[in-house]
Amino acid sequence: MQNHKLKRMIQTITQTDLLRQLYKETSIDESYELENCIRQDENLKKEYLQLNEVKTALDSLIFSPNDSTIENILNYSRQTRL
């Protein structure tokens, strides 16, 4: 990832900043500034959209334990009853 310079804030926008924006972990001021920069910089916008696609894919995953794991837990529970 390339670092992108903010014109107004004299700081570098990192991938972490973009992720914080995606997960709504930025202040109102940061969010406003990041949104402006994303609108003005095509490379930054492209990276933001790619990160958003990854976030959407990760959010849609469903995790569940393996059947053998559940069986092991139930067996352990049966063996340790008081």
MDAnalysis code that builds the backbone (N, CA, C; Angstrom):
import MDAnalysis as mda
import numpy as np

u = mda.Universe.empty(246, n_residues=82, atom_resindex=np.repeat(np.arange(82), 3), trajectory=True)
u.add_TopologyAttr("name", ["N", "CA", "C"] * 82)
u.add_TopologyAttr("resid", np.arange(1, 83))
u.add_TopologyAttr("resname", ["MET", "GLN", "ASN", "HIS", "LYS", "LEU", "LYS", "ARG", "MET", "ILE", "GLN", "THR", "ILE", "THR", "GLN", "THR", "ASP", "LEU", "LEU", "ARG", "GLN", "LEU", "TYR", "LYS", "GLU", "THR", "SER", "ILE", "ASP", "GLU", "SER", "TYR", "GLU", "LEU", "GLU", "ASN", "CYS", "ILE", "ARG", "GLN", "ASP", "GLU", "ASN", "LEU", "LYS", "LYS", "GLU", "TYR", "LEU", "GLN", "LEU", "ASN", "GLU", "VAL", "LYS", "THR", "ALA", "LEU", "ASP", "SER", "LEU", "ILE", "PHE", "SER", "PRO", "ASN", "ASP", "SER", "THR", "ILE", "GLU", "ASN", "ILE", "LEU", "ASN", "TYR", "SER", "ARG", "GLN", "THR", "ARG", "LEU"])
u.atoms.positions = np.array([
    [0.832, -1.174, 0.000],
    [0.000, 0.000, 0.000],
    [0.877, 1.237, 0.000],
    [0.520, 2.191, -0.805],
    [1.216, 3.458, -0.791],
    [0.618, 4.327, 0.305],
    [1.457, 5.144, 0.907],
    [0.942, 6.124, 1.845],
    [0.518, 7.352, 1.062],
    [-0.601, 7.914, 1.433],
    [-1.140, 9.069, 0.731],
    [-1.098, 10.269, 1.665],
    [-0.623, 11.389, 1.156],
    [-0.530, 12.599, 1.972],
    [-1.857, 13.346, 1.956],
    [-2.307, 13.721, 3.141],
    [-3.457, 14.602, 3.237],
    [-3.001, 16.014, 2.924],
    [-3.757, 16.723, 2.149],
    [-3.363, 18.081, 1.807],
    [-3.577, 19.035, 2.967],
    [-4.619, 18.854, 3.716],
    [-4.954, 19.785, 4.786],
    [-4.302, 19.434, 6.113],
    [-4.174, 18.152, 6.410],
    [-3.740, 17.747, 7.746],
    [-2.240, 17.482, 7.839],
    [-1.510, 17.496, 6.750],
    [-0.067, 17.236, 6.748],
    [0.244, 15.940, 7.511],
    [-0.388, 14.887, 7.122],
    [-0.080, 13.580, 7.692],
    [-0.277, 12.534, 6.619],
    [0.153, 11.337, 6.894],
    [0.056, 10.256, 5.933],
    [-1.169, 9.399, 6.245],
    [-1.929, 9.068, 5.221],
    [-3.059, 8.151, 5.398],
    [-2.523, 6.737, 5.219],
    [-2.736, 5.919, 6.217],
    [-2.256, 4.542, 6.177],
    [-3.422, 3.585, 5.941],
    [-3.076, 2.345, 5.692],
    [-4.105, 1.318, 5.541],
    [-4.900, 1.193, 6.845],
    [-4.238, 1.382, 7.958],
    [-4.922, 1.344, 9.251],
    [-5.977, 2.440, 9.339],
    [-5.660, 3.629, 8.838],
    [-6.643, 4.720, 8.820],
    [-7.867, 4.336, 7.998],
    [-7.629, 3.726, 6.855],
    [-8.737, 3.313, 5.998],
    [-9.588, 2.234, 6.676],
    [-8.934, 1.305, 7.352],
    [-9.670, 0.265, 8.070],
    [-10.470, 0.853, 9.234],
    [-9.874, 1.802, 9.937],
    [-10.595, 2.468, 11.024],
    [-11.835, 3.179, 10.480],
    [-11.702, 3.774, 9.302],
    [-12.836, 4.437, 8.661],
    [-13.914, 3.412, 8.299],
    [-13.510, 2.286, 7.727],
    [-14.467, 1.237, 7.358],
    [-15.232, 0.698, 8.561],
    [-14.528, 0.552, 9.676],
    [-15.146, 0.005, 10.886],
    [-15.713, 1.084, 11.803],
    [-15.788, 2.327, 11.283],
    [-16.371, 3.453, 12.012],
    [-15.693, 3.688, 13.361],
    [-14.364, 3.648, 13.342],
    [-13.576, 3.864, 14.555],
    [-12.828, 5.195, 14.517],
    [-13.270, 6.107, 13.664],
    [-12.636, 7.414, 13.555],
    [-13.533, 8.469, 14.188],
    [-12.920, 9.558, 14.583],
    [-13.699, 10.678, 15.105],
    [-14.460, 11.322, 13.947],
    [-15.379, 12.194, 14.265],
    [-16.138, 12.890, 13.226],
    [-15.208, 13.695, 12.331],
    [-14.249, 14.383, 12.939],
    [-13.301, 15.183, 12.162],
    [-12.430, 14.309, 11.263],
    [-11.915, 13.212, 11.812],
    [-11.097, 12.294, 11.011],
    [-11.908, 11.717, 9.856],
    [-13.114, 11.325, 10.168],
    [-13.974, 10.724, 9.161],
    [-14.242, 11.707, 8.018],
    [-14.554, 12.922, 8.356],
    [-14.800, 13.953, 7.345],
    [-13.568, 14.153, 6.460],
    [-12.407, 14.255, 7.086],
    [-11.162, 14.472, 6.349],
    [-10.819, 13.272, 5.462],
    [-10.981, 12.077, 5.999],
    [-10.702, 10.875, 5.217],
    [-11.657, 10.755, 4.023],
    [-12.925, 11.027, 4.252],
    [-13.898, 10.968, 3.160],
    [-13.527, 11.944, 2.044],
    [-13.114, 13.134, 2.419],
    [-12.697, 14.123, 1.412],
    [-11.487, 13.631, 0.629],
    [-10.520, 13.080, 1.323],
    [-9.307, 12.591, 0.663],
    [-9.618, 11.417, -0.258],
    [-10.479, 10.533, 0.190],
    [-10.862, 9.378, -0.624],
    [-11.566, 9.839, -1.894],
    [-12.416, 10.854, -1.790],
    [-13.104, 11.392, -2.965],
    [-12.136, 12.033, -3.958],
    [-11.076, 12.666, -3.447],
    [-10.162, 13.431, -4.293],
    [-9.032, 12.596, -4.893],
    [-8.717, 11.467, -4.299],
    [-7.569, 10.674, -4.733],
    [-8.051, 9.322, -5.258],
    [-7.926, 9.112, -6.561],
    [-8.421, 7.877, -7.180],
    [-7.723, 6.629, -6.649],
    [-6.416, 6.699, -6.400],
    [-5.692, 5.537, -5.866],
    [-6.166, 5.206, -4.455],
    [-6.367, 6.230, -3.667],
    [-6.850, 6.032, -2.302],
    [-8.269, 5.460, -2.332],
    [-9.090, 5.980, -3.233],
    [-10.460, 5.490, -3.374],
    [-10.461, 4.015, -3.779],
    [-9.596, 3.665, -4.730],
    [-9.504, 2.276, -5.182],
    [-9.108, 1.359, -4.019],
    [-8.131, 1.769, -3.240],
    [-7.691, 0.954, -2.104],
    [-8.790, 0.831, -1.055],
    [-9.481, 1.933, -0.787],
    [-10.584, 1.926, 0.174],
    [-11.676, 0.947, -0.277],
    [-12.028, 0.988, -1.551],
    [-13.062, 0.096, -2.074],
    [-12.626, -1.370, -2.026],
    [-11.346, -1.631, -2.280],
    [-10.834, -3.006, -2.180],
    [-10.908, -3.496, -0.734],
    [-10.526, -2.654, 0.199],
    [-10.620, -3.033, 1.615],
    [-12.073, -3.265, 2.010],
    [-12.962, -2.453, 1.479],
    [-14.381, -2.628, 1.785],
    [-14.899, -3.959, 1.251],
    [-14.440, -4.383, 0.078],
    [-14.828, -5.692, -0.469],
    [-14.352, -6.823, 0.438],
    [-13.124, -6.718, 0.920],
    [-12.583, -7.738, 1.828],
    [-13.382, -7.761, 3.122],
    [-13.680, -6.580, 3.667],
    [-14.475, -6.487, 4.905],
    [-15.838, -7.145, 4.709],
    [-16.491, -6.861, 3.585],
    [-17.805, -7.438, 3.301],
    [-17.719, -8.961, 3.216],
    [-16.692, -9.460, 2.559],
    [-16.513, -10.914, 2.451],
    [-16.280, -11.539, 3.825],
    [-15.445, -10.905, 4.636],
    [-15.176, -11.433, 5.975],
    [-16.427, -11.385, 6.856],
    [-17.191, -10.297, 6.739],
    [-18.409, -10.163, 7.540],
    [-19.450, -11.212, 7.186],
    [-19.406, -11.725, 5.969],
    [-20.418, -12.692, 5.544],
    [-20.052, -14.134, 5.902],
    [-18.837, -14.354, 6.379],
    [-18.428, -15.712, 6.742],
    [-19.181, -16.181, 7.980],
    [-19.517, -17.455, 7.978],
    [-20.167, -18.058, 9.135],
    [-19.221, -19.117, 9.681],
    [-18.906, -18.959, 10.945],
    [-18.003, -19.896, 11.589],
    [-18.798, -20.831, 12.478],
    [-18.493, -22.109, 12.391],
    [-19.122, -23.076, 13.279],
    [-18.112, -24.186, 13.561],
    [-18.187, -24.738, 14.761],
    [-17.219, -25.784, 15.101],
    [-17.471, -27.073, 14.331],
    [-16.429, -27.838, 14.183],
    [-16.491, -29.148, 13.555],
    [-17.357, -30.062, 14.428],
    [-18.085, -30.979, 13.807],
    [-18.938, -31.913, 14.566],
    [-18.140, -32.692, 15.603],
    [-16.924, -33.087, 15.277],
    [-16.117, -33.856, 16.236],
    [-15.745, -32.995, 17.444],
    [-15.580, -31.718, 17.245],
    [-15.282, -30.816, 18.365],
    [-16.467, -30.749, 19.318],
    [-17.654, -30.631, 18.775],
    [-18.861, -30.602, 19.613],
    [-19.005, -31.919, 20.371],
    [-18.767, -33.014, 19.677],
    [-18.863, -34.329, 20.317],
    [-17.847, -34.466, 21.449],
    [-16.626, -34.003, 21.244],
    [-15.601, -34.043, 22.297],
    [-16.023, -33.237, 23.524],
    [-16.604, -32.091, 23.307],
    [-17.064, -31.258, 24.424],
    [-18.184, -31.953, 25.176],
    [-19.139, -32.515, 24.445],
    [-20.236, -33.230, 25.096],
    [-19.744, -34.451, 25.876],
    [-18.806, -35.195, 25.303],
    [-18.226, -36.344, 25.995],
    [-17.518, -35.908, 27.277],
    [-16.760, -34.852, 27.184],
    [-16.051, -34.338, 28.364],
    [-17.060, -33.938, 29.432],
    [-18.115, -33.267, 29.011],
    [-19.130, -32.831, 29.941],
    [-19.798, -34.027, 30.642],
    [-20.070, -35.068, 29.880],
    [-20.684, -36.279, 30.458],
    [-19.755, -36.938, 31.480],
    [-18.464, -36.947, 31.168],
    [-17.473, -37.614, 32.031],
    [-17.214, -36.840, 33.314],
    [-17.415, -35.561, 33.309],
    [-17.065, -34.746, 34.473],
    [-18.279, -34.315, 35.287],
    [-19.435, -34.890, 35.014],
    [-20.642, -34.553, 35.804],
    [-20.405, -34.905, 37.269],
    [-20.982, -34.094, 38.110],
    [-20.872, -34.346, 39.560],
    [-21.916, -35.313, 40.041],
])
